[in-house]
Amino acid sequence: MRIKKKYLFLKENSKTYLLISLIFSLTFYIIYMLNCIGGEATMLSNIKGVIFDLDGTLVDSMGVWAKIDSDYLTDLGLEVPKNLKEEITHLGFKEVAKYFKKRFNIASSEEEIMKTWHDMAYVEYKNNIKLKSGAREFLEQLKESNVKIGLATSNSYPLLEVCLKSNDIFHLFDSITITGEVSRGKDFPDVYLLAAERLGLEPKECAVFEDILPAVKGALSAGMKVFAVEEHTVSEEEKAQIKEIVHEYIDSFNDLLVN
């Protein structure tokens, strides 16, 4: 009889212990989720507009341009310099054409060079270049929160347009700004300031998402909050420098989604 009572006592206490454990686990989970949601809200607090880079940030396209540059020079019988990417990555479409013509002494005009690149890239942007993970969902959440959305890119309008439309996100943007509309590349604040102006916002009310160091520095010099997005073509050394100066470095847009 004494053994049976002891068994019942232990059994009841085991149930109580299990119930308490479940309550504590559930409580900690709720606190964790609230902190996550609150954290994302804090990251974009006081932000009324978000300005996105296209290539390497919203879409996975950097490898395409490296191939186009390489193929273009190879077709002309020219060697591809090892430092080419570092030299041109922050330049606008027309600036790169000007750079190529001067550095490689190309007979074609800048306009002809750009047309050749455009023709090489158009099929890729229309059919093959896709959004990075979580990008669409993050854009949609911003839209639902009445945050204005802008694009600031070094790409050409025809290519960005076909890319955004083929990925069904063109309609989410309130403004589009390209570096060809300003006098300097993305290592300067000009394109970001114009993008903010077109959104009807002050620089301090805007956040920028970029993937490369020169562009990050340009956006910071515009007085904006800057987030960097993981890009596999960026060197570890450059990533380390980016992480030191940005407000936040994310592995993907999934990190910012609020469930």
Backbone torsions as a table, in degrees:
resi	resn	phi	psi	omega
1	MET	NA	-44.2	-179.8
2	ARG	-63.5	-39.3	179.9
3	ILE	-65.9	-39.7	-179.5
4	LYS	-64.9	-42.3	178.6
5	LYS	-63.3	-40.1	-179.7
6	LYS	-64.5	-38.4	-179.8
7	TYR	-65.2	-44.1	179.6
8	LEU	-63.9	-38.2	179.1
9	PHE	-61.4	-46.6	-179.6
10	LEU	-65.8	-38.2	-179.4
11	LYS	-64.3	-45.2	-180.0
12	GLU	-65.3	-40.5	179.2
13	ASN	-66.7	-33.3	177.4
14	SER	-64.6	-41.1	177.5
15	LYS	-63.3	-42.6	179.4
16	THR	-63.0	-43.7	-179.8
17	TYR	-61.8	-42.5	-179.9
18	LEU	-64.0	-41.6	179.7
19	LEU	-63.6	-44.8	178.9
20	ILE	-62.1	-41.0	179.6
21	SER	-62.2	-42.4	179.6
22	LEU	-65.3	-40.7	179.1
23	ILE	-62.6	-46.1	179.2
24	PHE	-62.1	-43.0	-179.4
25	SER	-62.6	-44.1	179.6
26	LEU	-64.7	-40.4	179.3
27	THR	-62.0	-47.3	179.7
28	PHE	-63.6	-36.2	179.2
29	TYR	-65.6	-43.7	179.2
30	ILE	-62.2	-44.3	178.7
31	ILE	-61.1	-42.3	179.8
32	TYR	-61.0	-46.7	-178.2
33	MET	-65.5	-39.3	177.9
34	LEU	-64.3	-39.2	177.6
35	ASN	-65.2	-38.6	179.0
36	CYS	-63.3	-49.2	-179.7
37	ILE	-64.3	-43.9	178.6
38	GLY	-63.3	-35.4	179.7
39	GLY	-63.8	-44.1	179.9
40	GLU	-66.7	-37.2	178.5
41	ALA	-63.5	-40.1	179.5
42	THR	-65.6	-38.8	-179.2
43	MET	-58.5	-35.9	-178.6
44	LEU	-112.2	21.9	179.2
45	SER	-66.3	142.8	-179.1
46	ASN	65.8	11.6	178.2
47	ILE	-96.3	124.5	-179.5
48	LYS	-105.8	-14.3	179.9
49	GLY	-147.3	144.9	178.1
50	VAL	-123.7	129.2	-178.6
51	ILE	-110.5	125.0	-176.8
52	PHE	-109.7	140.9	163.0
53	ASP	-77.2	159.1	179.5
54	LEU	-96.7	-70.9	-173.2
55	ASP	-70.2	121.5	179.5
56	GLY	87.7	-12.6	179.6
57	THR	-111.1	-64.3	177.4
58	LEU	-83.8	-36.2	-178.0
59	VAL	-124.5	154.0	-178.8
60	ASP	-92.5	85.6	-172.1
61	SER	-130.2	-3.2	-173.5
62	MET	-61.6	-34.5	178.8
63	GLY	-65.3	-31.2	179.2
64	VAL	-63.8	-44.4	-178.3
65	TRP	-69.7	-34.9	176.6
66	ALA	-62.1	-39.8	179.4
67	LYS	-69.1	-41.3	179.3
68	ILE	-62.2	-46.1	178.8
69	ASP	-59.9	-44.6	-178.7
70	SER	-65.2	-47.4	-179.2
71	ASP	-63.5	-39.4	-178.6
72	TYR	-61.7	-48.4	-179.5
73	LEU	-68.5	-39.8	179.6
74	THR	-62.5	-40.5	178.7
75	ASP	-62.7	-25.8	178.1
76	LEU	-90.4	1.8	-179.6
77	GLY	76.4	24.4	-177.6
78	LEU	-107.6	150.6	178.5
79	GLU	-84.0	141.8	179.8
80	VAL	-86.3	117.3	-179.8
81	PRO	-65.5	146.8	-179.5
82	LYS	-66.2	-30.4	-176.2
83	ASN	-96.0	15.0	-175.2
84	LEU	-59.2	-46.7	-178.1
85	LYS	-57.9	-46.0	-178.8
86	GLU	-64.6	-31.3	-177.5
87	GLU	-74.6	-31.0	-170.5
88	ILE	-116.6	-9.6	-169.3
89	THR	-59.2	-28.5	-177.3
90	HIS	-97.6	-2.2	-175.8
91	LEU	-85.2	156.0	175.5
92	GLY	-77.9	170.3	-176.6
93	PHE	-55.8	-49.7	-178.8
94	LYS	-69.4	-35.9	178.9
95	GLU	-63.9	-37.8	178.8
96	VAL	-67.1	-40.2	177.8
97	ALA	-61.8	-42.1	177.8
98	LYS	-63.2	-41.5	179.0
99	TYR	-62.4	-47.3	-179.7
100	PHE	-60.5	-47.2	-177.1
101	LYS	-59.3	-43.0	-177.7
102	LYS	-74.8	-48.8	-174.7
103	ARG	-67.7	-39.1	-174.6
104	PHE	-103.5	5.6	177.0
105	ASN	53.5	50.6	-177.1
106	ILE	-82.0	133.9	-176.7
107	ALA	-71.5	-31.5	-178.9
108	SER	-62.7	152.0	176.3
109	SER	-73.4	165.2	178.3
110	GLU	-59.7	-38.8	179.8
111	GLU	-64.3	-40.0	179.0
112	GLU	-67.9	-38.4	177.3
113	ILE	-62.1	-46.6	-179.3
114	MET	-63.6	-38.4	179.2
115	LYS	-64.6	-40.6	178.1
116	THR	-61.7	-46.4	178.4
117	TRP	-61.8	-42.9	-179.0
118	HIS	-59.5	-45.7	-179.5
119	ASP	-63.9	-36.5	179.6
120	MET	-69.0	-34.2	-173.6
121	ALA	-90.9	-24.7	-170.7
122	TYR	-57.2	-47.2	-178.9
123	VAL	-60.7	-40.3	179.5
124	GLU	-64.0	-46.4	-177.7
125	TYR	-68.1	-30.2	-179.4
126	LYS	-78.4	-37.8	-169.7
127	ASN	-113.4	-29.1	-167.5
128	ASN	-117.2	-24.2	-175.7
129	ILE	-83.8	122.2	-173.9
130	LYS	-115.6	164.5	178.6
131	LEU	-69.1	149.6	172.6
132	LYS	-72.6	157.0	-176.0
133	SER	-56.1	128.5	176.8
134	GLY	83.1	-5.5	-175.7
135	ALA	-63.9	-48.8	-178.8
136	ARG	-60.7	-46.3	-178.1
137	GLU	-62.9	-38.6	179.6
138	PHE	-67.7	-42.2	176.8
139	LEU	-60.2	-42.4	-179.7
140	GLU	-65.9	-38.4	178.0
141	GLN	-66.5	-38.8	176.5
142	LEU	-62.3	-43.6	-179.3
143	LYS	-62.2	-43.4	179.2
144	GLU	-64.6	-25.9	179.6
145	SER	-91.2	8.5	179.7
146	ASN	62.2	29.9	173.8
147	VAL	-88.9	130.6	179.7
148	LYS	-72.6	145.1	-175.6
149	ILE	-123.6	126.2	178.4
150	GLY	-124.2	160.8	176.2
151	LEU	-121.3	133.1	175.5
152	ALA	-129.0	110.9	-171.4
153	THR	-138.9	155.7	174.9
154	SER	-89.7	-3.5	-177.3
155	ASN	-77.3	172.0	177.7
156	SER	-87.6	155.9	-177.0
157	TYR	-62.7	-44.8	-179.7
158	PRO	-58.4	-38.6	-179.2
159	LEU	-72.6	-43.0	-179.6
160	LEU	-66.8	-36.7	-178.9
161	GLU	-64.4	-48.6	-178.7
162	VAL	-66.3	-32.4	178.9
163	CYS	-68.7	-47.9	-179.5
164	LEU	-65.4	-38.4	-179.6
165	LYS	-72.1	-38.8	179.7
166	SER	-67.8	-25.7	176.7
167	ASN	-96.0	4.9	175.3
168	ASP	57.7	45.0	175.5
169	ILE	-129.6	2.3	-177.7
170	PHE	-56.2	-40.2	-176.1
171	HIS	-68.2	-13.5	-177.5
172	LEU	-82.1	-13.0	-175.2
173	PHE	-92.5	133.9	177.7
174	ASP	-86.3	-24.8	177.6
175	SER	-155.1	153.9	176.8
176	ILE	-131.8	128.9	-179.2
177	THR	-130.2	134.0	178.1
178	ILE	-117.8	153.5	-176.7
179	THR	-64.7	-19.8	176.5
180	GLY	-65.3	-13.9	180.0
181	GLU	-90.2	-7.3	178.2
182	VAL	-123.0	171.7	-172.8
183	SER	-87.2	-13.6	-176.6
184	ARG	-133.0	163.4	-177.2
185	GLY	-77.5	-170.1	-174.1
186	LYS	-77.4	-3.9	173.0
187	ASP	-81.2	1.9	174.2
188	PHE	-120.8	163.1	-174.5
189	PRO	-78.1	-10.3	-168.8
190	ASP	-50.2	-52.3	-175.0
191	VAL	-66.6	-32.5	179.6
192	TYR	-73.6	-38.2	177.9
193	LEU	-65.9	-40.4	177.6
194	LEU	-67.0	-38.7	178.3
195	ALA	-62.7	-42.8	178.4
196	ALA	-64.5	-41.6	179.0
197	GLU	-60.3	-40.9	180.0
198	ARG	-69.7	-23.3	174.9
199	LEU	-84.1	-7.7	-178.6
200	GLY	74.5	30.3	-175.3
201	LEU	-126.0	157.9	172.5
202	GLU	-80.5	152.0	179.2
203	PRO	-52.7	-40.0	-177.7
204	LYS	-67.4	-14.3	179.1
205	GLU	-91.9	1.3	-174.6
206	CYS	-114.8	147.8	170.4
207	ALA	-115.7	148.8	-179.2
208	VAL	-123.3	139.4	174.2
209	PHE	-113.1	120.6	-178.1
210	GLU	-135.5	174.6	-178.1
211	ASP	-130.7	-14.3	-177.5
212	ILE	-121.6	153.9	-173.9
213	LEU	-60.0	-48.6	-179.1
214	PRO	-58.3	-41.0	179.8
215	ALA	-69.4	-38.0	176.0
216	VAL	-59.0	-45.1	179.3
217	LYS	-64.3	-39.7	178.7
218	GLY	-62.9	-42.7	179.6
219	ALA	-68.0	-38.9	177.2
220	LEU	-63.7	-38.8	-179.7
221	SER	-69.5	-15.1	175.4
222	ALA	-82.5	-5.1	179.0
223	GLY	82.1	28.5	-177.7
224	MET	-110.5	159.0	175.3
225	LYS	-78.0	128.1	-172.2
226	VAL	-118.6	130.4	174.7
227	PHE	-112.6	139.9	177.0
228	ALA	-109.4	140.7	-179.0
229	VAL	-110.3	134.8	178.8
230	GLU	-54.1	129.4	177.4
231	GLU	-134.9	121.4	-171.0
232	HIS	-67.0	-18.4	-179.7
233	THR	-87.0	-7.6	179.3
234	VAL	-83.2	135.5	-178.0
235	SER	-68.1	156.4	179.5
236	GLU	-63.0	-34.8	178.3
237	GLU	-63.9	-43.4	179.1
238	GLU	-68.1	-39.2	178.0
239	LYS	-60.1	-41.1	-179.9
240	ALA	-61.7	-41.0	178.8
241	GLN	-67.5	-38.9	178.5
242	ILE	-62.1	-45.8	-176.9
243	LYS	-62.5	-25.9	-179.5
244	GLU	-72.9	-23.9	-171.8
245	ILE	-117.3	-17.0	-178.2
246	VAL	-81.5	161.5	176.6
247	HIS	-71.6	-34.6	-179.9
248	GLU	-157.6	140.5	176.1
249	TYR	-114.3	125.1	-177.5
250	ILE	-116.9	146.4	177.1
251	ASP	-76.5	-32.6	175.4
252	SER	-162.6	167.7	179.0
253	PHE	-66.8	-16.7	176.2
254	ASN	-60.3	-27.1	179.6
255	ASP	-64.0	-21.5	-174.5
256	LEU	-104.1	-4.2	-177.1
257	LEU	-72.3	136.9	176.8
258	VAL	-101.5	117.8	-177.5
259	ASN	-81.6	NA	NA
